[in-house]
């Protein structure tokens, strides 16, 4: 069972003020390719997995922004860590 949830909002800086959505799409593709469970929301994406693995995904997301031509990116991150188990479904089940 996963031990962490990590929500991230990545804000890429573009060279010439281009639309950032295509870059955010690339960052979400990094999450998708990782194979972890995730949920995209309007202002952030939440991942479920092992804490160390989730931080590695964040690192890859930032590296992808630079590969795509962004001089920098800001990552705003929230982490819920519970060694005995953490899941998006458990935290939100009362709202469904």
C-alpha positions as CSV (number, residue, x, y, z in Angstrom):
1,X,0.0,0.0,0.0
2,X,1.1,3.5,-0.7
3,X,2.5,5.6,2.1
4,X,2.0,9.1,0.7
5,X,0.0,11.5,-1.4
6,X,1.7,14.3,-3.1
7,X,-0.1,17.2,-4.8
8,X,1.9,19.3,-7.2
9,X,1.2,22.5,-9.2
10,X,4.0,23.0,-11.6
11,X,4.4,26.5,-13.0
12,X,6.8,26.6,-16.0
13,X,8.5,29.9,-17.0
14,X,8.5,30.2,-20.7
15,X,11.0,32.0,-22.8
16,X,8.7,34.3,-24.7
17,X,5.5,34.2,-22.7
18,X,4.0,31.2,-24.5
19,X,0.9,29.4,-23.1
20,X,2.0,27.2,-20.3
21,X,-0.7,24.5,-20.7
22,X,1.3,22.4,-23.3
23,X,4.2,22.4,-20.8
24,X,1.9,21.3,-17.9
25,X,0.6,18.6,-20.2
26,X,4.2,17.3,-20.6
27,X,4.6,17.3,-16.8
28,X,1.4,15.3,-16.4
29,X,2.7,12.9,-19.0
30,X,5.7,12.3,-16.8
31,X,3.4,11.3,-14.0
32,X,1.3,9.1,-16.3
33,X,4.5,7.3,-17.6
34,X,5.6,6.6,-14.0
35,X,2.6,4.3,-13.5
36,X,1.6,5.7,-10.1
37,X,-2.1,6.4,-9.4
38,X,-2.9,10.0,-10.0
39,X,-5.8,12.4,-10.3
40,X,-5.7,15.7,-12.3
41,X,-7.6,18.6,-10.8
42,X,-8.0,22.1,-12.3
43,X,-5.1,23.6,-10.3
44,X,-2.9,20.6,-9.2
45,X,-2.4,16.9,-9.7
46,X,-2.3,14.5,-6.9
47,X,-0.2,11.3,-7.0
48,X,-0.4,8.3,-4.7
49,X,2.7,6.1,-4.0
50,X,5.8,5.7,-2.0
51,X,7.2,9.0,-0.8
52,X,10.7,8.6,-2.3
53,X,9.2,7.6,-5.7
54,X,6.9,10.6,-5.7
55,X,9.8,13.0,-5.1
56,X,11.7,11.3,-8.0
57,X,8.7,12.0,-10.3
58,X,8.7,15.6,-9.2
59,X,12.4,15.8,-10.1
60,X,11.7,14.3,-13.6
61,X,8.8,16.7,-14.1
62,X,11.1,19.7,-13.5
63,X,13.8,18.2,-15.7
64,X,11.2,17.8,-18.5
65,X,10.4,21.5,-18.3
66,X,14.0,22.4,-18.9
67,X,14.3,19.8,-21.7
68,X,11.2,21.4,-23.4
69,X,12.9,24.8,-23.3
70,X,11.8,26.4,-20.1
71,X,14.6,28.3,-18.3
72,X,13.0,27.5,-14.9
73,X,9.9,26.1,-13.2
74,X,8.2,26.5,-9.8
75,X,6.8,23.4,-8.1
76,X,4.3,24.0,-5.3
77,X,4.0,20.7,-3.4
78,X,1.8,19.4,-0.6
79,X,2.6,16.0,1.0
80,X,0.5,13.7,3.1
81,X,2.7,11.0,4.6
82,X,1.3,8.1,6.7
83,X,3.7,5.0,7.0
84,X,0.7,2.7,7.7
85,X,-1.0,3.6,4.4
86,X,-2.4,6.6,2.5
87,X,-4.9,6.7,-0.3
88,X,-6.8,9.3,-2.2
89,X,-9.9,7.1,-2.0
90,X,-9.8,6.9,1.8
91,X,-9.4,10.6,2.2
92,X,-12.2,11.5,-0.1
93,X,-14.7,8.7,0.3
94,X,-17.1,10.7,2.5
95,X,-17.5,13.2,-0.4
96,X,-18.5,10.6,-3.0
